[in-house]
Amino acid sequence: MAGNDITGEAPQTKKTAVLVLGCPQVPVQTSVALYLVDKLSGAGIAPTIAGNKAAITLLVLADPKRHYLKEVTDLDRAVAQISEKKRDFDLCFVFIHNDAGVSYAATMAAISKAKIFPVIYGEHWEEMAAQITFPCTKIAAKAVHNPMPLKKVIDEVAPTWAA
């Protein structure tokens, strides 16, 4: 019976999450993304980073031995796979500091079955948060150089991931 589940129950499938990262113009994006990857992994959720070239390069440089980063993919490729129903995730964290981020969040809400978590930060975080009207759980704080206000909100929202 090697390799079979002797309980007769189907093996539990691990929850998945995608972190959608655009332009890393605001300094906190990289550190908050790594923090979130660690937090998700600790909760037993398999995170995938989908980002543009600059965002991915910063993350890979910060974690060259891939202690935190396991799967990294091009943002456009990930969106195409989800829209073509070739892949999807349970959770989706879209990093937002400008209008493009809001558009990505709306796109993900429309094409994915994932529970959407807009991660809103930067100088205009309140304005960006006000643009989001679709069902989601917003993670929002004024965080530009100091990631701690955003970390605090992430820690408060984290228990909802298991739900």
Secondary structure, DSSP 8 states (H G I E B T S, - for coil): -TTS-TTSS------EEEEEE----STHHHHHHHHHHHHHHHTT-EEEEEE-HHHHHHHHHHSTT-SS--EEEEHHHHHHHHHTTS---SEEEEEESSHHHHHHHHHHHHH--SEEEEEE-STTHHHHHHH--SS---EE---SS--HHHHHHHHHHGGGGG-
